[in-house]
Amino acid sequence: MPRRPHVFAAASTALLAAAVIPATVLPALAVPTEAPRVPKSPARASPDPAYLALAAQRSVPSSSLPSEPLAAPPHSSAPHSSAPHPSAPRSAAPHSAAPHPSAPPSSPSPERHSAPPPAAGPPAGRESFRQDGFPEDGPVTAAALLSRAGGCDQISNGLYRAGEGSAATIPVCDAKGAVFWNADMDIDCDGQTTTHCNSAADPYYQPTTAYTQADGRALNPEELPYIVVPLSSSIWNYRSSGIRGGSVAAVIHRDKVEYAVVGDTGPPGIIGEASYATARALGIAADPAGGGVASGVTYIVFKDSEIARLDDQEAIAQRGDELAKQFIMDN
C-alpha cells in the first residue's frame, strides 16, 4: 500500500491539540451538524442578552428561549409560599394567633333573607277600615261607638236619677240618627216566667212587658236582649225623638257591645235598666236581686229603627250592626 504522509501529519496534529486543550473546552468546540428549524413568529420580542449568555454557557439552543425577558424574583428573607387555588380549602396556619378570650368564636354567618314587604290594603280578616280607622265590613267595636258618644248635646229638659234616692245627674243626649245616655244598669226580669226570672227570684217581678212578641206574649227577659226607657214626662218624651217599642239600641259596657230593642218602660224619673239577657251578654251580674252595675254603661238608641218582630234576635243583631256603622259615619 502506498504511504500517505499528509494523513499521518494531520493525525499527529490532532493528537497534539487534544493533549494541549483542556477537556472542559472540547464540548464547546462541537458544532451540530444541523440546527433545528424553528418557525418564525411575528412580532416576537428579542430574548434578554444576559439570558443568551447563560444559555450559551449551558449549550441551550436559542429556539427554546422564552420570548419575554425573565423577571428576577424579589429579594426576601421569608420563604416563598404560593397562594392556594380559589376552589381549594385553606389550611390553618401553623403559628396562628389564638382568639381573644372575650371574643366569641367565629362561625359562618347564616344566609340572610330580607323580610317581605308589608302587604298593602286592610288587615287580615274580613274587616276593612276607612281612613279614620273604623271598620266598614267587620263588627263595630265598643271603642268606635264610644268615641262618637263622648260629648253631650242634651235633649232632655232635665236630668234623670240612677235609682230611688240617688241624685239626678244623667242627661239624655242627642246625635245624628240616635239618642244616648251614660248610666248604671239595673236588671229587669219582667215578662215571661223563666228559671231565673220569676217572683221568687225578683221581688218586683211582673209577668208583663210594655211591648210584646209577634204572638202577643210578653217578652222573654232571660232570652231576649231589651232595654227599658222611662215613661214620657216633662223631662223627656222618647216618642218625640223617634223612639218606639222595638227600636234598636246598642248597649256598651267596657269592650263589649250588645244589640237590643226597646222592650219595656220604667218610672218616669229613673233611667238605666235592661233585661237579664242583656246583662249576661255584657258580662254584668244578671241576678235581679243583687246584680247589675253602678255605672259605666252607655245606651245608644237609634231613631226610627223599630223592627217588626221584637223577638227576632237575628234581625236585631243585623240591624244593630248596620245602624252602628251609620252612626259612626254620621257623627
Phi, psi and chi 1 to 4 in degrees:
 res  aa     phi    psi   chi1   chi2   chi3   chi4
   1 MET       -  134.7  176.5 -175.8  -66.8      -
   2 PRO   -73.4  145.1   22.3  -29.9      -      -
   3 ARG   -73.7  149.1  -68.2 -173.8  174.1 -176.3
   4 ARG  -125.0   88.0  -63.3  178.6 -179.1  178.5
   5 PRO   -64.2  -29.6   16.5  -26.6      -      -
   6 HIS   -71.7  -30.0   58.6  -79.5      -      -
   7 VAL   -69.7  -39.9  173.9      -      -      -
   8 PHE   -64.4  -43.1  179.1   79.0      -      -
   9 ALA   -63.2  -40.5      -      -      -      -
  10 ALA   -65.0  -39.7      -      -      -      -
  11 ALA   -67.3  -38.0      -      -      -      -
  12 SER   -65.2  -41.0  -60.1      -      -      -
  13 THR   -62.1  -42.2  -56.3      -      -      -
  14 ALA   -63.5  -40.1      -      -      -      -
  15 LEU   -66.7  -38.5  -69.1  174.1      -      -
  16 LEU   -66.3  -38.0 -179.7   60.1      -      -
  17 ALA   -67.1  -37.9      -      -      -      -
  18 ALA   -65.3  -31.9      -      -      -      -
  19 ALA   -74.8  -30.3      -      -      -      -
  20 VAL   -85.6  -43.2  176.0      -      -      -
  21 ILE   -78.0  133.3  -60.9  173.3      -      -
  22 PRO   -63.1  155.7  -20.0   28.6      -      -
  23 ALA   -68.2  -25.5      -      -      -      -
  24 THR   -72.3  -16.0   57.9      -      -      -
  25 VAL   -89.9  -21.7 -178.6      -      -      -
  26 LEU   -60.7  -42.4  -69.2  176.1      -      -
  27 PRO   -61.3  -31.3  -24.8   35.1      -      -
  28 ALA   -70.4  -24.2      -      -      -      -
  29 LEU   -79.9  -11.1  -61.8  176.8      -      -
  30 ALA   -71.6  131.5      -      -      -      -
  31 VAL  -114.5  121.6  178.5      -      -      -
  32 PRO   -62.7  148.0   23.2  -32.1      -      -
  33 THR   -66.2  -36.5   57.7      -      -      -
  34 GLU  -154.5  122.0 -176.3  177.5   -0.3      -
  35 ALA   -71.0  142.3      -      -      -      -
  36 PRO   -66.0  145.6   23.5  -33.4      -      -
  37 ARG   -79.9  127.3  -65.4  179.8  178.6  -88.0
  38 VAL  -116.7  122.7  179.1      -      -      -
  39 PRO   -66.4  140.0   21.8  -31.9      -      -
  40 LYS   -77.3  133.5  -65.0 -177.6  179.3 -179.1
  41 SER  -106.9  138.5   58.8      -      -      -
  42 PRO   -66.7  143.3   23.6  -33.1      -      -
  43 ALA    55.8   42.3      -      -      -      -
  44 ARG   -87.2  131.2 -175.1  173.3 -176.5  177.9
  45 ALA   -73.4  149.1      -      -      -      -
  46 SER   -73.2  139.1  -59.8      -      -      -
  47 PRO   -64.3  159.1  -16.7   29.6      -      -
  48 ASP   -66.1  130.6 -171.5   -0.2      -      -
  49 PRO   -57.7  -38.1  -24.9   33.5      -      -
  50 ALA   -64.0  -37.7      -      -      -      -
  51 TYR   -67.5  -35.5 -167.4   92.7      -      -
  52 LEU   -63.5  -41.2  -73.9  174.5      -      -
  53 ALA   -64.6  -42.7      -      -      -      -
  54 LEU   -63.2  -38.8 -179.7   61.6      -      -
  55 ALA   -67.7  -35.3      -      -      -      -
  56 ALA   -65.4  -36.6      -      -      -      -
  57 GLN   -68.3  -31.6  -66.9  178.5    4.0      -
  58 ARG   -97.2    8.8  -62.4 -177.8 -179.7  179.1
  59 SER    58.9   42.5  -59.9      -      -      -
  60 VAL   -91.1  128.4  178.9      -      -      -
  61 PRO   -63.6  142.6  -19.1   28.3      -      -
  62 SER   -66.1  -21.9   60.0      -      -      -
  63 SER   -69.6  -21.2   60.6      -      -      -
  64 SER   -91.9    2.7   63.0      -      -      -
  65 LEU   -75.1  147.7  -60.0 -179.9      -      -
  66 PRO   -71.8  154.4   25.5  -33.6      -      -
  67 SER   -77.4  -20.7   59.7      -      -      -
  68 GLU  -111.0  150.0  -61.7  -65.5  -25.2      -
  69 PRO   -67.0  144.5   21.8  -32.9      -      -
  70 LEU   -80.4  130.6  -62.3  177.0      -      -
  71 ALA   -87.4  134.6      -      -      -      -
  72 ALA   -72.3  138.7      -      -      -      -
  73 PRO   -65.0  145.1   24.9  -33.1      -      -
  74 PRO   -66.3  146.6   25.0  -34.1      -      -
  75 HIS   -75.7  124.0  178.5   71.3      -      -
  76 SER  -151.3  141.4  174.6      -      -      -
  77 SER   -82.9  -19.0   58.8      -      -      -
  78 ALA   -79.0  147.5      -      -      -      -
  79 PRO   -67.6  145.5   22.8  -33.2      -      -
  80 HIS   -73.0  134.3  174.8   69.8      -      -
  81 SER  -130.9  134.4   62.6      -      -      -
  82 SER   -92.1  141.4   58.2      -      -      -
  83 ALA   -70.2  141.3      -      -      -      -
  84 PRO   -69.2  157.9   26.0  -34.4      -      -
  85 HIS   -64.7  143.8 -167.2  -87.2      -      -
  86 PRO   -54.7  -32.9  -24.8   32.2      -      -
  87 SER   -85.3  -10.0   61.5      -      -      -
  88 ALA   -86.1  143.2      -      -      -      -
  89 PRO   -70.0  143.6   24.5  -32.4      -      -
  90 ARG   -80.4  136.1  -67.0  178.8  179.0  -92.0
  91 SER   -91.5  151.0   59.8      -      -      -
  92 ALA   -68.0  142.4      -      -      -      -
  93 ALA   -69.0  145.5      -      -      -      -
  94 PRO   -67.0  -29.2   21.2  -31.5      -      -
  95 HIS  -123.1   52.4  -59.6  -70.7      -      -
  96 SER   -78.1  145.5   59.1      -      -      -
  97 ALA   -73.4  141.0      -      -      -      -
  98 ALA   -72.4  145.7      -      -      -      -
  99 PRO   -66.3  155.1   23.2  -32.5      -      -
 100 HIS   -63.0  139.9 -166.6  -84.9      -      -
 101 PRO   -58.0  -33.3  -21.9   30.5      -      -
 102 SER   -83.4  -13.3   61.4      -      -      -
 103 ALA   -83.1  133.5      -      -      -      -
 104 PRO   -70.4  148.8   25.5  -32.8      -      -
 105 PRO   -62.1  140.9   23.0  -33.2      -      -
 106 SER   -75.6  144.3   60.0      -      -      -
 107 SER  -141.9  150.2   59.4      -      -      -
 108 PRO   -61.2  133.9   20.6  -32.2      -      -
 109 SER   -70.7  132.7  -59.9      -      -      -
 110 PRO   -67.4  154.7   25.0  -32.7      -      -
 111 GLU   -65.8  128.2 -175.6  179.1   -1.6      -
 112 ARG  -101.3  138.4  -65.8 -178.3  178.7 -179.3
 113 HIS  -118.6  132.0  -60.4  -83.3      -      -
 114 SER   -68.6  141.6   58.1      -      -      -
 115 ALA   -66.6  142.8      -      -      -      -
 116 PRO   -64.8  148.9   23.1  -32.0      -      -
 117 PRO   -64.1  148.8   23.8  -32.8      -      -
 118 PRO   -61.6  141.1   21.8  -31.3      -      -
 119 ALA   -68.6  137.3      -      -      -      -
 120 ALA   -81.8  157.7      -      -      -      -
 121 GLY   101.4 -165.0      -      -      -      -
 122 PRO   -71.7  161.8   25.8  -34.0      -      -
 123 PRO   -62.4  165.9  -18.6   29.4      -      -
 124 ALA   -62.4  153.3      -      -      -      -
 125 GLY   105.8 -170.8      -      -      -      -
 126 ARG   -96.7    0.8   70.8 -175.2 -165.9   92.8
 127 GLU   -81.4  142.4  -71.7 -169.0    4.0      -
 128 SER  -126.6  153.0   62.9      -      -      -
 129 PHE  -125.2  142.5  -70.0   78.6      -      -
 130 ARG   -81.3  179.0  -58.9 -162.2  -41.6  -88.6
 131 GLN   -64.0  -27.0  -68.2 -178.2   -6.0      -
 132 ASP   -84.2    2.1   58.5    7.7      -      -
 133 GLY    89.7    4.3      -      -      -      -
 134 PHE   -99.8  144.1  -65.3  107.6      -      -
 135 PRO   -70.6  147.5   25.9  -33.7      -      -
 136 GLU  -107.1  -39.5  -70.9 -180.0  -20.7      -
 137 ASP  -104.1  -23.9  -62.3  -26.7      -      -
 138 GLY   -90.3  177.6      -      -      -      -
 139 PRO   -65.7  144.8   22.8  -32.7      -      -
 140 VAL   -74.2  136.9  175.1      -      -      -
 141 THR   -90.4  159.8   63.3      -      -      -
 142 ALA   -63.3  -39.3      -      -      -      -
 143 ALA   -62.6  -38.5      -      -      -      -
 144 ALA   -65.6  -42.4      -      -      -      -
 145 LEU   -68.7  -43.5  -74.4  170.0      -      -
 146 LEU   -65.4  -29.2  -67.7  176.2      -      -
 147 SER   -67.3  -21.6   69.1      -      -      -
 148 ARG   -96.4   -5.1  -62.6  -58.3 -163.4  -98.8
 149 ALA  -120.8   38.0      -      -      -      -
 150 GLY   -82.7  -51.2      -      -      -      -
 151 GLY   -84.8 -176.9      -      -      -      -
 152 CYS  -144.2  116.5 -179.1      -      -      -
 153 ASP   -96.8   91.9  179.8   10.9      -      -
 154 GLN   -63.0  128.3 -176.1  172.1  -29.2      -
 155 ILE  -106.0  -21.8 -166.4  174.0      -      -
 156 SER   -77.2  150.2   59.9      -      -      -
 157 ASN   -76.9  -17.2  -63.8  -37.5      -      -
 158 GLY  -149.0 -161.4      -      -      -      -
 159 LEU  -116.0  154.4  -57.9  175.7      -      -
 160 TYR  -104.3  159.1  -75.9   95.2      -      -
 161 ARG   -98.9  152.9  -67.2  171.6  -67.8  147.2
 162 ALA   -79.6  -22.4      -      -      -      -
 163 GLY  -173.2  176.9      -      -      -      -
 164 GLU   -61.8  130.4  -66.1  -68.8  -15.3      -
 165 GLY    87.4   -8.4      -      -      -      -
 166 SER   -91.1  160.5   62.0      -      -      -
 167 ALA   -74.5  152.3      -      -      -      -
 168 ALA   -83.4  109.2      -      -      -      -
 169 THR  -134.7    1.0   58.9      -      -      -
 170 ILE  -109.2  115.2  -55.6  169.7      -      -
 171 PRO   -91.6  158.3   33.5  -34.6      -      -
 172 VAL   -98.6  129.2  176.1      -      -      -
 173 CYS  -109.7  147.2  -52.5      -      -      -
 174 ASP  -102.3  149.1 -167.2   24.1      -      -
 175 ALA  -152.1  172.3      -      -      -      -
 176 LYS   -69.7  114.9  -69.6 -177.4  178.1  179.3
 177 GLY    84.7    1.2      -      -      -      -
 178 ALA  -163.0  165.0      -      -      -      -
 179 VAL  -122.5  157.1  -63.5      -      -      -
 180 PHE  -153.0  160.5   64.5   89.5      -      -
 181 TRP  -150.7  155.2   56.6   89.7      -      -
 182 ASN  -113.0  121.5  -60.3  -55.6      -      -
 183 ALA  -152.0 -164.4      -      -      -      -
 184 ASP   -90.4 -170.2   65.7  -29.1      -      -
 185 MET  -138.9  115.8  179.2  179.7  -74.7      -
 186 ASP   -95.1  154.4  -65.3  -34.6      -      -
 187 ILE   -95.7  124.2  -53.0  -57.4      -      -
 188 ASP  -102.5  117.3 -174.2    0.1      -      -
 189 CYS  -109.3   12.2 -106.9      -      -      -
 190 ASP   -68.5  150.9  -66.5  -14.7      -      -
 191 GLY   124.3 -147.4      -      -      -      -
 192 GLN   -61.4  143.6  -62.1 -179.5   28.7      -
 193 THR   -75.8  126.7  -58.2      -      -      -
 194 THR  -133.3 -177.1   64.3      -      -      -
 195 THR   -60.9  -41.7  -57.6      -      -      -
 196 HIS  -102.2  -12.0  -64.0   95.2      -      -
 197 CYS  -120.4  104.0  -70.2      -      -      -
 198 ASN  -163.9  175.6   50.4   63.9      -      -
 199 SER   -66.6  -25.6   57.6      -      -      -
 200 ALA   -74.8  -37.0      -      -      -      -
 201 ALA   -81.7  -31.9      -      -      -      -
 202 ASP  -125.5  113.7 -178.0    3.2      -      -
 203 PRO   -65.7  -18.0   20.4  -29.9      -      -
 204 TYR  -104.7   18.5  -57.4  102.4      -      -
 205 TYR   -64.5  137.8  171.2   76.7      -      -
 206 GLN  -130.1  138.2  -62.5  179.9   18.6      -
 207 PRO   -80.9    7.8   28.6  -32.9      -      -
 208 THR  -122.4  160.9   60.8      -      -      -
 209 THR  -132.3  157.9   51.7      -      -      -
 210 ALA   -63.4  -32.2      -      -      -      -
 211 TYR  -124.6  151.8  -57.8   99.5      -      -
 212 THR  -122.6  172.6   59.5      -      -      -
 213 GLN   -73.6  176.6  -61.4  178.3  163.6      -
 214 ALA   -64.1  -27.8      -      -      -      -
 215 ASP   -87.7    4.5   59.8    3.0      -      -
 216 GLY    89.5   -7.4      -      -      -      -
 217 ARG   -78.6  158.9  -62.0  172.7   62.1 -162.7
 218 ALA   -65.0  157.7      -      -      -      -
 219 LEU   -69.0  155.2  -57.5  178.4      -      -
 220 ASN   -96.1  104.5 -174.6  -29.2      -      -
 221 PRO   -68.9  -23.2   26.0  -33.1      -      -
 222 GLU   -82.5  -20.1 -167.7  170.5  -22.2      -
 223 GLU  -112.1  -30.8  -63.2  -64.3  -27.0      -
 224 LEU  -103.4  126.5 -179.3   67.6      -      -
 225 PRO   -76.9  117.7   22.9  -27.9      -      -
 226 TYR  -142.7  161.4   68.1   78.4      -      -
 227 ILE  -119.0  166.2   67.4  170.0      -      -
 228 VAL  -113.8  131.2  179.3      -      -      -
 229 VAL  -110.3  148.5  -65.8      -      -      -
 230 PRO   -69.7  145.8   22.5  -30.8      -      -
 231 LEU   -57.0  150.3  -74.0  168.1      -      -
 232 SER   -60.2  139.7  -62.6      -      -      -
 233 SER  -155.4 -174.8   67.7      -      -      -
 234 SER   -66.7  -17.6   59.9      -      -      -
 235 ILE   -73.5  -47.4  -60.0  174.9      -      -
 236 TRP  -167.4  136.4  176.5   55.3      -      -
 237 ASN  -108.5  106.9 -177.9   -7.9      -      -
 238 TYR   -60.8  -30.0   62.8   91.6      -      -
 239 ARG   -65.1  -32.6  -68.8 -174.4 -179.8   87.6
 240 SER   -68.2  -13.3   63.6      -      -      -
 241 SER  -101.5   11.7  -63.4      -      -      -
 242 GLY    81.6   22.0      -      -      -      -
 243 ILE  -104.3  133.0  -51.7  -57.8      -      -
 244 ARG  -135.7  174.5  -55.2  -76.4 -170.8  -85.6
 245 GLY   -65.4  129.9      -      -      -      -
 246 GLY    94.6   -3.2      -      -      -      -
 247 SER   -63.9  142.2  -68.5      -      -      -
 248 VAL   -84.7  140.7  179.4      -      -      -
 249 ALA  -133.6  152.1      -      -      -      -
 250 ALA  -110.3  123.1      -      -      -      -
 251 VAL  -110.5  125.1 -171.3      -      -      -
 252 ILE  -120.0  131.6  -56.4  115.9      -      -
 253 HIS  -140.1  119.3  178.2   61.1      -      -
 254 ARG    56.8 -119.0  -64.3 -178.5  178.7  173.8
 255 ASP  -104.2   17.5   60.9  -15.0      -      -
 256 LYS  -113.7  147.1  -66.1 -175.2  177.5 -179.3
 257 VAL  -126.4  131.1  179.0      -      -      -
 258 GLU  -127.9  128.6  177.6   66.6    7.7      -
 259 TYR   -89.7  135.6  -63.6  112.1      -      -
 260 ALA  -140.3 -178.0      -      -      -      -
 261 VAL  -126.2  158.4  -68.9      -      -      -
 262 VAL   -73.2  114.2  173.1      -      -      -
 263 GLY  -122.6  -13.3      -      -      -      -
 264 ASP  -154.6  165.6 -155.9   -2.4      -      -
 265 THR  -120.6  154.8   56.1      -      -      -
 266 GLY  -131.1 -170.1      -      -      -      -
 267 PRO   -54.2  145.2  -23.5   33.3      -      -
 268 PRO   -68.1  -19.9   21.1  -30.0      -      -
 269 GLY  -106.4    5.6      -      -      -      -
 270 ILE  -123.1  139.8  -63.8  175.5      -      -
 271 ILE  -136.5  151.1 -159.0  168.6      -      -
 272 GLY   107.9   73.1      -      -      -      -
 273 GLU  -153.6  144.7 -169.5  174.4    1.7      -
 274 ALA  -152.4  166.3      -      -      -      -
 275 SER   -72.1  165.2   68.5      -      -      -
 276 TYR   -53.2  -44.9 -176.8  102.1      -      -
 277 ALA   -65.0  -36.6      -      -      -      -
 278 THR   -65.1  -47.6  -52.9      -      -      -
 279 ALA   -60.3  -44.6      -      -      -      -
 280 ARG   -62.4  -39.8 -178.7  178.6   55.7 -167.2
 281 ALA   -65.9  -29.2      -      -      -      -
 282 LEU   -91.0    0.7  -67.1  171.6      -      -
 283 GLY    80.3   20.0      -      -      -      -
 284 ILE   -97.7  141.4  -62.8  172.5      -      -
 285 ALA   -57.5  124.4      -      -      -      -
 286 ALA   -99.9    5.3      -      -      -      -
 287 ASP   -63.6  122.2  178.5   15.4      -      -
 288 PRO   -66.5  -22.1   23.6  -33.2      -      -
 289 ALA   -83.0  -36.1      -      -      -      -
 290 GLY  -141.2   12.0      -      -      -      -
 291 GLY   -87.2 -161.0      -      -      -      -
 292 GLY    89.1 -175.0      -      -      -      -
 293 VAL  -144.0  145.0   65.0      -      -      -
 294 ALA   -75.5  -22.0      -      -      -      -
 295 SER  -166.2  179.3   62.3      -      -      -
 296 GLY    86.4   18.8      -      -      -      -
 297 VAL  -115.9  131.5 -178.5      -      -      -
 298 THR  -111.7  130.2  -59.3      -      -      -
 299 TYR  -112.2  120.1  -57.7   78.8      -      -
 300 ILE  -116.3  114.1  -57.7  175.0      -      -
 301 VAL  -109.0  123.7 -172.3      -      -      -
 302 PHE   -83.8  134.5  -57.6  107.3      -      -
 303 LYS   -71.4  143.0  -60.8  175.2 -179.1  178.2
 304 ASP    50.1   48.1  -56.6  -43.2      -      -
 305 SER  -123.3   13.5   61.9      -      -      -
 306 GLU   -62.6  145.1   59.5  -91.1   21.7      -
 307 ILE  -105.5  160.2   58.9  174.5      -      -
 308 ALA   -70.6  -43.1      -      -      -      -
 309 ARG  -113.3  113.4  -68.2 -175.2   53.3 -175.6
 310 LEU   -68.5  -22.3  -83.6   67.7      -      -
 311 ASP   -94.8    8.7   55.5  -22.2      -      -
 312 ASP   -87.2   90.4 -171.4  -13.7      -      -
 313 GLN   -67.9  -31.7  -63.5 -171.2   42.7      -
 314 GLU   -65.3  -42.6 -176.6  177.0   -8.2      -
 315 ALA   -66.9  -35.2      -      -      -      -
 316 ILE   -62.6  -46.1  -65.4  170.9      -      -
 317 ALA   -66.1  -43.2      -      -      -      -
 318 GLN   -67.0  -46.2 -178.8  178.1   -7.6      -
 319 ARG   -67.1  -37.2 -176.4   65.9  174.9  145.9
 320 GLY   -62.8  -41.8      -      -      -      -
 321 ASP   -64.3  -41.6 -174.6   67.7      -      -
 322 GLU   -62.9  -45.0  -65.4  170.7   -5.6      -
 323 LEU   -69.9  -33.8  -67.6  167.5      -      -
 324 ALA   -65.4  -41.7      -      -      -      -
 325 LYS   -65.1  -39.9  -68.9  172.5 -178.7  174.9
 326 GLN   -65.3  -38.2 -170.4   66.0   42.7      -
 327 PHE   -62.1  -41.0  175.6   77.7      -      -
 328 ILE   -65.8  -41.9  -69.5  172.5      -      -
 329 MET   -70.6  -31.4  -66.5 -163.8  -44.4      -
 330 ASP   -85.9  -15.7  -68.7  -15.1      -      -
 331 ASN  -119.9      -  -67.5  -85.3      -      -
